[in-house]
Amino acid sequence: MRKRNTVGGFVSGALGWIWLLVVILPIYYIVITSLRSQSSFYTENPLLPTANPTFRAYVAVFQNDFWMYFLNTVIITVAAVAVIVVVCLMVSYYIVRRRNRWSNLTFSTILLGLGIPLQAVIVPVYYMMVELGLYDSLLGLILPSIAFGIPVTVMILVNFMRDIPDELFDSMSVDGATDWTILWRLVAPLSVPAIMTVGIYQALQVWNSFLFPLVLTQSSEVRVLTLSLWSYQGQFTSDIPAILAAVTMSALPVLVAYAFGRKQMVAGMTAGFSK
């Protein structure tokens, strides 16, 4: 048995290192290529660091409205995630605490959204934004992002809140606390791991969104990073380092957010599913 466990551990470790290599190698290639000059890209070994690193590609990207695209993406992401977290926290509290016919119906209806693919409703969403006068605006990107982020967020928060002991709710109710007080002074602090989970997850979804910006915008003033990378691909067709420099700068904020919140994210994703 001990020998079998040793072999299993060795195989698991080897597969883990192989997977790490698969994940790290593209990131490594993107970063070192973004530090090459345009001429050295065609002459040097693509897997070895360049002999003469340069930030020319980053300068070229910043000179082509990168900060405007970055700011638009930050505004959309922060606004959408903030609304999703606040609204879904209140809805999840209602579902967990009421436990009646209407709360069950609300939960079931919201979960139906998990089965609706974005691509299937993009035409109605486009029509709604045009009719509301929100086409080609940041608000026209924020509202659909909120709508499609609610189902999975409610599912995670509800499963996490169900792990909170009922005695805590009862004790605060006996002390005269209202639902609003219980929500923000008890549930919200205890649900920080779940809130971090949905915050990071939804930030990733909104930050990396491509279909909504492609269909719902057309002017460069409201362009976001994902759509700007697409335009960079046409603008810098032969300048691969510049394209990869834009990719690096676009992915950096998301990687930093995940690095700081990965523990809370794992805790929130696994909470409540053991019941």
PASEBA-1860 file (N, C-alpha, C; in nm, 3 decimals):
! residues 275
1> MRKRNTVG> 0.082/-0.120/0.000/0.000/0.000/0.000/0.086/0.126/0.000 ~ 0.195/0.121/0.083/0.284/0.236/0.088/0.351/0.259/-0.046 ~ 0.391/0.148/-0.114/0.454/0.160/-0.245/0.358/0.218/-0.347 ~ 0.232/0.175/-0.338/0.132/0.226/-0.432/0.109/0.375/-0.410 ~ 0.106/0.417/-0.283/0.089/0.560/-0.254/0.208/0.642/-0.304 ~ 0.328/0.584/-0.293/0.448/0.654/-0.340/0.444/0.673/-0.491 ~ 0.405/0.566/-0.562/0.395/0.574/-0.708/0.288/0.674/-0.750 ~ 0.174/0.669/-0.680/0.067/0.763/-0.712/0.108/0.907/-0.689
9> GFVSGALG> 0.182/0.931/-0.578/0.229/1.065/-0.551/0.329/1.114/-0.654 ~ 0.417/1.022/-0.699/0.515/1.059/-0.801/0.446/1.094/-0.933 ~ 0.348/1.013/-0.971/0.277/1.039/-1.097/0.201/1.171/-1.089 ~ 0.134/1.194/-0.973/0.059/1.319/-0.957/0.152/1.439/-0.963 ~ 0.268/1.427/-0.896/0.363/1.537/-0.899/0.418/1.563/-1.038 ~ 0.448/1.455/-1.112/0.500/1.470/-1.248/0.397/1.537/-1.338 ~ 0.270/1.494/-1.327/0.165/1.555/-1.408/0.145/1.702/-1.370 ~ 0.159/1.733/-1.241/0.146/1.871/-1.199/0.255/1.960/-1.258
17> WIWLLVVI> 0.379/1.910/-1.260/0.489/1.987/-1.318/0.472/2.003/-1.469 ~ 0.421/1.899/-1.534/0.396/1.907/-1.678/0.291/2.013/-1.708 ~ 0.183/2.013/-1.628/0.078/2.113/-1.648/0.130/2.253/-1.621 ~ 0.215/2.269/-1.517/0.274/2.400/-1.489/0.358/2.448/-1.607 ~ 0.432/2.357/-1.668/0.513/2.393/-1.783/0.425/2.437/-1.901 ~ 0.315/2.365/-1.921/0.223/2.400/-2.029/0.166/2.541/-2.009 ~ 0.138/2.576/-1.883/0.079/2.706/-1.854/0.184/2.817/-1.859 ~ 0.302/2.790/-1.803/0.404/2.894/-1.791/0.471/2.926/-1.925
25> LPIYYIVI> 0.490/2.827/-2.009/0.564/2.848/-2.134/0.503/2.956/-2.222 ~ 0.371/2.958/-2.247/0.316/3.068/-2.328/0.334/3.205/-2.262 ~ 0.319/3.212/-2.128/0.339/3.340/-2.059/0.483/3.386/-2.073 ~ 0.575/3.292/-2.055/0.717/3.324/-2.070/0.747/3.374/-2.211 ~ 0.690/3.308/-2.311/0.713/3.349/-2.451/0.658/3.489/-2.477 ~ 0.540/3.519/-2.424/0.480/3.650/-2.446/0.565/3.760/-2.384 ~ 0.612/3.738/-2.262/0.688/3.841/-2.191/0.823/3.867/-2.259 ~ 0.898/3.761/-2.288/1.031/3.783/-2.346/1.021/3.837/-2.489
33> TSLRSQSS> 0.916/3.800/-2.561/0.900/3.852/-2.696/0.865/4.000/-2.694 ~ 0.786/4.043/-2.594/0.750/4.184/-2.585/0.871/4.272/-2.556 ~ 0.982/4.213/-2.509/1.104/4.288/-2.480/1.204/4.287/-2.596 ~ 1.165/4.225/-2.706/1.254/4.221/-2.823/1.230/4.342/-2.912 ~ 1.329/4.372/-2.993/1.310/4.470/-3.099/1.244/4.401/-3.217 ~ 1.191/4.478/-3.308/1.121/4.419/-3.422/1.215/4.336/-3.508 ~ 1.340/4.379/-3.521/1.436/4.305/-3.604/1.484/4.178/-3.535 ~ 1.508/4.184/-3.403/1.558/4.066/-3.332/1.453/3.956/-3.323
41> FYTENPLL> 1.327/3.990/-3.337/1.222/3.888/-3.333/1.240/3.785/-3.443 ~ 1.291/3.828/-3.557/1.307/3.738/-3.671/1.445/3.671/-3.675 ~ 1.537/3.715/-3.591/1.673/3.662/-3.600/1.714/3.579/-3.478 ~ 1.654/3.603/-3.361/1.695/3.534/-3.240/1.609/3.412/-3.212 ~ 1.662/3.325/-3.126/1.586/3.207/-3.082/1.464/3.254/-3.003 ~ 1.343/3.213/-3.043/1.223/3.266/-2.978/1.207/3.222/-2.833 ~ 1.274/3.114/-2.791/1.259/3.064/-2.654/1.369/3.111/-2.561 ~ 1.465/3.187/-2.612/1.572/3.239/-2.528/1.555/3.389/-2.508
49> PTANPTFR> 1.592/3.441/-2.392/1.582/3.586/-2.371/1.667/3.662/-2.472 ~ 1.621/3.778/-2.508/1.693/3.859/-2.606/1.822/3.914/-2.547 ~ 1.921/3.930/-2.631/2.049/3.983/-2.586/2.041/4.133/-2.557 ~ 1.948/4.201/-2.622/1.934/4.347/-2.604/1.788/4.380/-2.575 ~ 1.744/4.360/-2.451/1.604/4.389/-2.418/1.572/4.537/-2.434 ~ 1.452/4.566/-2.476/1.410/4.704/-2.498/1.261/4.717/-2.466 ~ 1.222/4.836/-2.424/1.081/4.865/-2.396/1.016/4.942/-2.511 ~ 1.076/4.933/-2.629/1.022/5.003/-2.745/0.879/4.963/-2.773
57> AYVAVFQN> 0.848/4.833/-2.760/0.713/4.785/-2.789/0.611/4.845/-2.692 ~ 0.648/4.857/-2.564/0.557/4.915/-2.466/0.534/5.063/-2.494 ~ 0.639/5.134/-2.533/0.625/5.275/-2.567/0.530/5.291/-2.686 ~ 0.544/5.204/-2.786/0.457/5.212/-2.903/0.311/5.188/-2.866 ~ 0.287/5.097/-2.773/0.149/5.069/-2.731/0.092/5.187/-2.654 ~ 0.169/5.245/-2.562/0.120/5.357/-2.483/0.094/5.480/-2.569 ~ 0.162/5.491/-2.681/0.142/5.604/-2.771/0.019/5.587/-2.860 ~ -0.049/5.476/-2.847/-0.167/5.449/-2.930/-0.291/5.429/-2.843
65> DFWMYFLN> -0.316/5.525/-2.753/-0.439/5.534/-2.672/-0.460/5.413/-2.580 ~ -0.353/5.348/-2.538/-0.369/5.233/-2.450/-0.433/5.274/-2.317 ~ -0.394/5.390/-2.263/-0.447/5.433/-2.135/-0.597/5.460/-2.142 ~ -0.647/5.508/-2.254/-0.790/5.530/-2.268/-0.865/5.397/-2.268 ~ -0.812/5.299/-2.342/-0.875/5.168/-2.344/-0.869/5.103/-2.206 ~ -0.757/5.122/-2.137/-0.741/5.066/-2.003/-0.841/5.128/-1.906 ~ -0.857/5.260/-1.911/-0.949/5.329/-1.822/-1.093/5.287/-1.849 ~ -1.131/5.273/-1.975/-1.266/5.226/-2.008/-1.291/5.088/-1.950
73> TVIITVAA> -1.193/5.001/-1.961/-1.209/4.865/-1.909/-1.220/4.865/-1.758 ~ -1.141/4.947/-1.692/-1.147/4.957/-1.545/-1.284/5.008/-1.500 ~ -1.336/5.111/-1.566/-1.467/5.166/-1.529/-1.575/5.061/-1.544 ~ -1.576/4.992/-1.656/-1.679/4.889/-1.679/-1.667/4.776/-1.578 ~ -1.545/4.731/-1.553/-1.524/4.618/-1.462/-1.563/4.654/-1.319 ~ -1.515/4.767/-1.270/-1.544/4.807/-1.132/-1.694/4.830/-1.112 ~ -1.757/4.900/-1.205/-1.900/4.929/-1.191/-1.983/4.802/-1.195 ~ -1.954/4.714/-1.291/-2.031/4.591/-1.304/-2.013/4.500/-1.184
81> VAVIVVVC> -1.890/4.482/-1.140/-1.862/4.392/-1.027/-1.923/4.447/-0.899 ~ -1.915/4.577/-0.877/-1.972/4.637/-0.755/-2.123/4.615/-0.749 ~ -2.192/4.639/-0.859/-2.337/4.620/-0.861/-2.372/4.472/-0.845 ~ -2.299/4.386/-0.914/-2.327/4.242/-0.904/-2.313/4.195/-0.759 ~ -2.206/4.233/-0.693/-2.182/4.186/-0.555/-2.289/4.238/-0.461 ~ -2.322/4.367/-0.467/-2.419/4.425/-0.374/-2.558/4.367/-0.397 ~ -2.603/4.362/-0.521/-2.737/4.312/-0.551/-2.748/4.163/-0.517 ~ -2.649/4.086/-0.556/-2.656/3.942/-0.533/-2.641/3.907/-0.385
89> LMVSYYIV> -2.570/3.988/-0.310/-2.559/3.966/-0.166/-2.697/3.981/-0.100 ~ -2.772/4.081/-0.138/-2.906/4.101/-0.082/-3.002/3.993/-0.128 ~ -2.997/3.958/-0.256/-3.085/3.853/-0.307/-3.054/3.718/-0.241 ~ -2.927/3.687/-0.224/-2.888/3.561/-0.162/-2.932/3.555/-0.017 ~ -2.923/3.666/0.054/-2.970/3.670/0.192/-3.119/3.641/0.198 ~ -3.196/3.699/0.109/-3.340/3.674/0.104/-3.369/3.527/0.077 ~ -3.296/3.467/-0.016/-3.319/3.326/-0.050/-3.286/3.234/0.067 ~ -3.177/3.262/0.135/-3.132/3.174/0.244/-3.219/3.190/0.368
97> RRRNRWSN> -3.260/3.311/0.401/-3.331/3.334/0.527/-3.481/3.312/0.519 ~ -3.542/3.338/0.407/-3.687/3.328/0.400/-3.733/3.181/0.388 ~ -3.674/3.107/0.301/-3.704/2.965/0.285/-3.854/2.938/0.268 ~ -3.913/3.011/0.177/-4.054/2.991/0.146/-4.070/2.968/-0.004 ~ -4.192/2.964/-0.047/-4.220/2.935/-0.188/-4.160/3.040/-0.280 ~ -4.171/3.166/-0.240/-4.124/3.274/-0.327/-3.972/3.279/-0.333 ~ -3.907/3.251/-0.224/-3.761/3.250/-0.226/-3.708/3.135/-0.310 ~ -3.773/3.019/-0.300/-3.732/2.904/-0.383/-3.756/2.932/-0.530
105> LTFSTILL> -3.869/2.998/-0.560/-3.898/3.033/-0.699/-3.798/3.135/-0.752 ~ -3.761/3.229/-0.668/-3.661/3.330/-0.707/-3.527/3.263/-0.738 ~ -3.485/3.172/-0.652/-3.358/3.102/-0.672/-3.361/3.018/-0.799 ~ -3.470/2.946/-0.821/-3.481/2.862/-0.941/-3.482/2.946/-1.068 ~ -3.551/3.060/-1.063/-3.557/3.147/-1.181/-3.421/3.205/-1.215 ~ -3.349/3.247/-1.111/-3.215/3.304/-1.134/-3.121/3.198/-1.191 ~ -3.130/3.076/-1.139/-3.041/2.970/-1.187/-3.070/2.931/-1.332 ~ -3.188/2.963/-1.382/-3.216/2.937/-1.524/-3.121/3.014/-1.614
113> GLGIPLQA> -3.070/3.126/-1.562/-2.976/3.204/-1.641/-2.847/3.132/-1.670 ~ -2.813/3.031/-1.589/-2.691/2.955/-1.615/-2.700/2.875/-1.743 ~ -2.822/2.844/-1.786/-2.838/2.763/-1.907/-2.859/2.844/-2.033 ~ -2.848/2.977/-2.024/-2.869/3.063/-2.142/-2.732/3.108/-2.193 ~ -2.689/3.060/-2.309/-2.559/3.104/-2.362/-2.565/3.247/-2.412 ~ -2.457/3.318/-2.390/-2.450/3.458/-2.430/-2.471/3.475/-2.580 ~ -2.413/3.384/-2.658/-2.422/3.397/-2.803/-2.565/3.385/-2.853 ~ -2.651/3.316/-2.778/-2.788/3.294/-2.823/-2.876/3.418/-2.806
121> VIVPVYYM> -2.836/3.510/-2.719/-2.920/3.627/-2.691/-2.851/3.758/-2.727 ~ -2.741/3.752/-2.798/-2.668/3.875/-2.828/-2.748/3.967/-2.920 ~ -2.830/3.911/-3.010/-2.912/3.995/-3.098/-3.021/4.068/-3.019 ~ -3.099/4.000/-2.932/-3.194/4.075/-2.849/-3.128/4.178/-2.758 ~ -3.011/4.146/-2.704/-2.940/4.243/-2.620/-2.901/4.366/-2.703 ~ -2.854/4.343/-2.824/-2.819/4.454/-2.913/-2.941/4.541/-2.941 ~ -3.054/4.477/-2.969/-3.177/4.551/-2.998/-3.221/4.633/-2.877 ~ -3.212/4.575/-2.757/-3.251/4.646/-2.635/-3.162/4.768/-2.613
129> MVELGLYD> -3.032/4.753/-2.631/-2.941/4.865/-2.610/-2.967/4.978/-2.710 ~ -2.999/4.942/-2.833/-3.029/5.044/-2.934/-3.158/5.117/-2.898 ~ -3.260/5.043/-2.857/-3.388/5.104/-2.823/-3.378/5.193/-2.699 ~ -3.291/5.157/-2.606/-3.273/5.236/-2.485/-3.178/5.353/-2.505 ~ -3.119/5.363/-2.623/-3.025/5.470/-2.650/-2.890/5.451/-2.584 ~ -2.856/5.328/-2.552/-2.731/5.299/-2.482/-2.626/5.235/-2.573 ~ -2.658/5.224/-2.700/-2.560/5.166/-2.792/-2.437/5.256/-2.802 ~ -2.320/5.194/-2.806/-2.192/5.264/-2.817/-2.168/5.354/-2.696
137> SLLGLILP> -2.196/5.300/-2.577/-2.170/5.371/-2.453/-2.118/5.273/-2.349 ~ -2.051/5.326/-2.247/-2.000/5.240/-2.140/-2.113/5.177/-2.061 ~ -2.222/5.252/-2.040/-2.336/5.197/-1.968/-2.400/5.082/-2.044 ~ -2.395/5.090/-2.176/-2.447/4.981/-2.258/-2.366/4.854/-2.247 ~ -2.243/4.862/-2.199/-2.162/4.744/-2.173/-2.176/4.697/-2.028 ~ -2.200/4.791/-1.937/-2.209/4.758/-1.795/-2.336/4.679/-1.765 ~ -2.449/4.723/-1.816/-2.577/4.660/-1.783/-2.584/4.513/-1.827 ~ -2.550/4.477/-1.952/-2.552/4.334/-1.987/-2.452/4.252/-1.907
145> SIAFGIPV> -2.338/4.311/-1.872/-2.240/4.239/-1.791/-2.297/4.206/-1.654 ~ -2.372/4.298/-1.596/-2.437/4.275/-1.467/-2.540/4.163/-1.480 ~ -2.622/4.170/-1.583/-2.730/4.071/-1.599/-2.674/3.929/-1.611 ~ -2.569/3.912/-1.689/-2.516/3.778/-1.710/-2.424/3.733/-1.596 ~ -2.389/3.823/-1.505/-2.308/3.784/-1.391/-2.387/3.744/-1.269 ~ -2.517/3.773/-1.267/-2.600/3.747/-1.150/-2.618/3.598/-1.120 ~ -2.651/3.512/-1.216/-2.682/3.372/-1.182/-2.572/3.299/-1.108 ~ -2.451/3.297/-1.161/-2.343/3.222/-1.096/-2.305/3.288/-0.963
153> TVMILVNF> -2.317/3.420/-0.953/-2.285/3.488/-0.828/-2.384/3.450/-0.718 ~ -2.512/3.449/-0.750/-2.613/3.409/-0.652/-2.593/3.264/-0.609 ~ -2.561/3.177/-0.703/-2.540/3.037/-0.669/-2.427/3.021/-0.567 ~ -2.315/3.090/-0.589/-2.201/3.079/-0.498/-2.233/3.140/-0.362 ~ -2.294/3.257/-0.359/-2.324/3.323/-0.233/-2.427/3.246/-0.151 ~ -2.528/3.192/-0.217/-2.630/3.115/-0.146/-2.569/2.992/-0.080 ~ -2.487/2.920/-0.154/-2.424/2.801/-0.096/-2.329/2.836/0.018 ~ -2.266/2.952/0.011/-2.178/2.992/0.121/-2.259/3.034/0.243
161> MRDIPDEL> -2.365/3.112/0.224/-2.445/3.159/0.337/-2.514/3.045/0.410 ~ -2.542/2.937/0.341/-2.605/2.824/0.407/-2.514/2.758/0.511 ~ -2.385/2.788/0.505/-2.292/2.736/0.605/-2.289/2.820/0.732 ~ -2.348/2.940/0.728/-2.351/3.024/0.848/-2.452/2.966/0.947 ~ -2.413/2.940/1.071/-2.505/2.879/1.168/-2.630/2.964/1.191 ~ -2.743/2.897/1.201/-2.869/2.969/1.227/-2.868/3.037/1.363 ~ -2.788/2.985/1.457/-2.785/3.045/1.591/-2.737/3.190/1.587 ~ -2.647/3.221/1.494/-2.598/3.358/1.483/-2.709/3.452/1.437
169> FDSMSVDG> -2.789/3.406/1.341/-2.901/3.487/1.296/-3.003/3.505/1.408 ~ -3.031/3.397/1.479/-3.132/3.402/1.585/-3.089/3.495/1.698 ~ -2.961/3.489/1.732/-2.913/3.573/1.843/-2.923/3.721/1.808 ~ -2.893/3.757/1.685/-2.903/3.897/1.645/-3.049/3.939/1.635 ~ -3.136/3.848/1.593/-3.279/3.881/1.586/-3.336/3.904/1.725 ~ -3.293/3.823/1.822/-3.339/3.840/1.961/-3.295/3.975/2.015 ~ -3.177/4.020/1.976/-3.126/4.150/2.021/-3.193/4.267/1.950 ~ -3.285/4.237/1.859/-3.360/4.343/1.793/-3.301/4.391/1.662
177> ATDWTILW> -3.205/4.318/1.607/-3.143/4.360/1.481/-3.238/4.336/1.365 ~ -3.242/4.431/1.273/-3.324/4.416/1.153/-3.250/4.332/1.050 ~ -3.322/4.294/0.944/-3.259/4.217/0.836/-3.144/4.294/0.774 ~ -3.163/4.426/0.761/-3.057/4.509/0.703/-2.931/4.506/0.790 ~ -2.951/4.515/0.921/-2.837/4.511/1.013/-2.769/4.375/1.011 ~ -2.848/4.268/1.010/-2.791/4.133/1.006/-2.711/4.112/0.878 ~ -2.765/4.163/0.768/-2.698/4.144/0.640/-2.560/4.209/0.638 ~ -2.551/4.335/0.682/-2.426/4.409/0.667/-2.331/4.394/0.785
185> RLVAPLSV> -2.382/4.353/0.902/-2.293/4.337/1.017/-2.258/4.192/1.049 ~ -2.335/4.099/0.996/-2.307/3.957/1.021/-2.273/3.884/0.892 ~ -2.367/3.887/0.798/-2.351/3.806/0.677/-2.236/3.857/0.590 ~ -2.231/3.986/0.567/-2.127/4.040/0.479/-1.986/4.012/0.531 ~ -1.956/4.037/0.660/-1.820/4.006/0.707/-1.786/3.857/0.701 ~ -1.884/3.771/0.732/-1.857/3.627/0.728/-1.848/3.574/0.584 ~ -1.902/3.648/0.489/-1.905/3.603/0.349/-1.791/3.661/0.266 ~ -1.690/3.716/0.333/-1.578/3.777/0.259/-1.513/3.678/0.162
193> PAIMTVGI> -1.486/3.550/0.201/-1.428/3.457/0.102/-1.515/3.440/-0.022 ~ -1.647/3.429/-0.003/-1.736/3.414/-0.118/-1.742/3.542/-0.200 ~ -1.742/3.656/-0.132/-1.744/3.784/-0.204/-1.616/3.801/-0.285 ~ -1.502/3.762/-0.228/-1.376/3.767/-0.303/-1.382/3.674/-0.424 ~ -1.444/3.558/-0.404/-1.455/3.462/-0.515/-1.532/3.519/-0.631 ~ -1.654/3.566/-0.602/-1.737/3.618/-0.710/-1.680/3.748/-0.766 ~ -1.614/3.826/-0.680/-1.554/3.950/-0.729/-1.445/3.924/-0.831 ~ -1.354/3.830/-0.797/-1.245/3.799/-0.889/-1.298/3.730/-1.015
201> YQALQVWN> -1.391/3.637/-0.995/-1.446/3.564/-1.110/-1.517/3.659/-1.207 ~ -1.603/3.744/-1.153/-1.676/3.836/-1.240/-1.584/3.941/-1.301 ~ -1.482/3.983/-1.227/-1.386/4.077/-1.284/-1.314/4.016/-1.403 ~ -1.280/3.887/-1.391/-1.218/3.818/-1.504/-1.311/3.812/-1.624 ~ -1.439/3.782/-1.597/-1.535/3.771/-1.706/-1.555/3.905/-1.777 ~ -1.572/4.010/-1.699/-1.596/4.142/-1.760/-1.470/4.195/-1.827 ~ -1.357/4.178/-1.760/-1.230/4.229/-1.815/-1.197/4.162/-1.948 ~ -1.223/4.032/-1.959/-1.188/3.957/-2.080/-1.302/3.950/-2.181
209> SFLFPLVL> -1.412/4.018/-2.153/-1.526/4.012/-2.244/-1.489/4.069/-2.381 ~ -1.531/4.000/-2.485/-1.503/4.045/-2.622/-1.631/4.063/-2.704 ~ -1.729/3.974/-2.683/-1.848/3.977/-2.767/-1.931/4.103/-2.744 ~ -1.953/4.141/-2.618/-2.030/4.262/-2.590/-1.964/4.387/-2.649 ~ -1.834/4.410/-2.624/-1.772/4.529/-2.687/-1.774/4.524/-2.839 ~ -1.761/4.406/-2.897/-1.760/4.394/-3.042/-1.895/4.431/-3.102 ~ -2.003/4.388/-3.038/-2.137/4.407/-3.094/-2.200/4.539/-3.050 ~ -2.171/4.583/-2.927/-2.243/4.697/-2.870/-2.167/4.829/-2.878
217> TQSSEVRV> -2.048/4.830/-2.936/-1.974/4.955/-2.952/-1.915/4.965/-3.092 ~ -1.882/5.088/-3.131/-1.818/5.106/-3.261/-1.714/5.217/-3.261 ~ -1.725/5.314/-3.170/-1.631/5.425/-3.168/-1.510/5.391/-3.082 ~ -1.399/5.454/-3.110/-1.276/5.429/-3.036/-1.280/5.486/-2.895 ~ -1.369/5.586/-2.870/-1.375/5.649/-2.737/-1.425/5.554/-2.629 ~ -1.502/5.453/-2.665/-1.554/5.356/-2.567/-1.493/5.218/-2.588 ~ -1.385/5.211/-2.660/-1.321/5.082/-2.686/-1.253/5.031/-2.559 ~ -1.259/4.900/-2.538/-1.196/4.836/-2.422/-1.073/4.759/-2.466
225> LTLSLWSY> -1.002/4.702/-2.368/-0.873/4.641/-2.397/-0.884/4.523/-2.493 ~ -0.983/4.436/-2.472/-0.994/4.318/-2.559/-1.015/4.359/-2.704 ~ -1.096/4.460/-2.725/-1.120/4.506/-2.862/-1.000/4.583/-2.915 ~ -0.927/4.651/-2.826/-0.808/4.723/-2.871/-0.699/4.627/-2.914 ~ -0.689/4.511/-2.846/-0.591/4.410/-2.888/-0.622/4.360/-3.028 ~ -0.749/4.348/-3.056/-0.789/4.309/-3.191/-0.748/4.415/-3.292 ~ -0.763/4.542/-3.256/-0.723/4.649/-3.348/-0.571/4.659/-3.357 ~ -0.500/4.634/-3.246/-0.354/4.632/-3.249/-0.304/4.524/-3.345
233> QGQFTSDI> -0.378/4.413/-3.350/-0.335/4.304/-3.438/-0.336/4.349/-3.584 ~ -0.429/4.437/-3.617/-0.428/4.490/-3.752/-0.331/4.605/-3.768 ~ -0.316/4.685/-3.662/-0.228/4.802/-3.670/-0.081/4.762/-3.669 ~ -0.047/4.662/-3.587/0.091/4.616/-3.577/0.105/4.476/-3.636 ~ 0.060/4.459/-3.758/0.058/4.326/-3.818/0.195/4.263/-3.820 ~ 0.299/4.340/-3.854/0.434/4.285/-3.861/0.516/4.312/-3.736 ~ 0.457/4.383/-3.639/0.528/4.416/-3.516/0.474/4.329/-3.403 ~ 0.516/4.203/-3.401/0.469/4.108/-3.302/0.505/4.151/-3.160
241> PAILAAVT> 0.624/4.203/-3.131/0.654/4.248/-2.994/0.555/4.351/-2.942 ~ 0.508/4.443/-3.028/0.412/4.544/-2.983/0.278/4.479/-2.947 ~ 0.235/4.382/-3.027/0.110/4.313/-2.996/0.120/4.241/-2.863 ~ 0.231/4.171/-2.840/0.247/4.096/-2.716/0.271/4.188/-2.597 ~ 0.326/4.306/-2.620/0.338/4.404/-2.512/0.198/4.449/-2.467 ~ 0.109/4.469/-2.562/-0.029/4.505/-2.527/-0.098/4.391/-2.453 ~ -0.073/4.269/-2.494/-0.130/4.152/-2.424/-0.078/4.146/-2.281 ~ 0.051/4.168/-2.262/0.110/4.164/-2.128/0.049/4.268/-2.038
249> MSALPVLV> 0.038/4.391/-2.085/-0.018/4.498/-2.003/-0.166/4.475/-1.974 ~ -0.238/4.412/-2.065/-0.380/4.386/-2.043/-0.402/4.276/-1.939 ~ -0.314/4.176/-1.938/-0.331/4.063/-1.847/-0.274/4.090/-1.708 ~ -0.185/4.186/-1.695/-0.116/4.209/-1.568/-0.211/4.240/-1.452 ~ -0.309/4.332/-1.467/-0.398/4.359/-1.352/-0.475/4.237/-1.306 ~ -0.520/4.154/-1.400/-0.595/4.035/-1.364/-0.507/3.935/-1.289 ~ -0.384/3.918/-1.333/-0.292/3.827/-1.265/-0.261/3.874/-1.123 ~ -0.246/4.005/-1.105/-0.219/4.059/-0.972/-0.339/4.036/-0.880
257> AYAFGRKQ> -0.460/4.062/-0.931/-0.580/4.042/-0.850/-0.596/3.896/-0.809 ~ -0.567/3.805/-0.902/-0.579/3.663/-0.870/-0.473/3.620/-0.770 ~ -0.353/3.673/-0.782/-0.245/3.636/-0.690/-0.279/3.672/-0.546 ~ -0.346/3.785/-0.526/-0.379/3.829/-0.390/-0.507/3.764/-0.337 ~ -0.595/3.718/-0.427/-0.723/3.665/-0.380/-0.747/3.518/-0.407 ~ -0.641/3.443/-0.442/-0.661/3.304/-0.481/-0.709/3.217/-0.365 ~ -0.659/3.241/-0.242/-0.701/3.160/-0.128/-0.849/3.180/-0.097 ~ -0.891/3.306/-0.095/-1.032/3.333/-0.070/-1.120/3.279/-0.182
265> MVAGMTAG> -1.067/3.282/-0.304/-1.144/3.234/-0.418/-1.169/3.084/-0.407 ~ -1.067/3.007/-0.370/-1.083/2.862/-0.355/-1.179/2.832/-0.241 ~ -1.167/2.905/-0.129/-1.254/2.882/-0.015/-1.400/2.911/-0.050 ~ -1.423/3.016/-0.123/-1.559/3.051/-0.161/-1.619/2.954/-0.260 ~ -1.539/2.903/-0.352/-1.590/2.810/-0.453/-1.628/2.676/-0.393 ~ -1.561/2.633/-0.287/-1.585/2.501/-0.229/-1.683/2.505/-0.112 ~ -1.719/2.622/-0.064/-1.806/2.631/0.053/-1.948/2.592/0.017 ~ -2.013/2.519/0.107/-2.153/2.490/0.092/-2.187/2.370/0.008
273> FSK> -2.095/2.321/-0.076/-2.126/2.213/-0.168/-2.114/2.076/-0.101 ~ -2.068/2.074/0.023/-2.060/1.945/0.094/-2.193/1.904/0.153 ~ -2.291/1.998/0.155/-2.419/1.965/0.215/-2.507/1.889/0.116
END
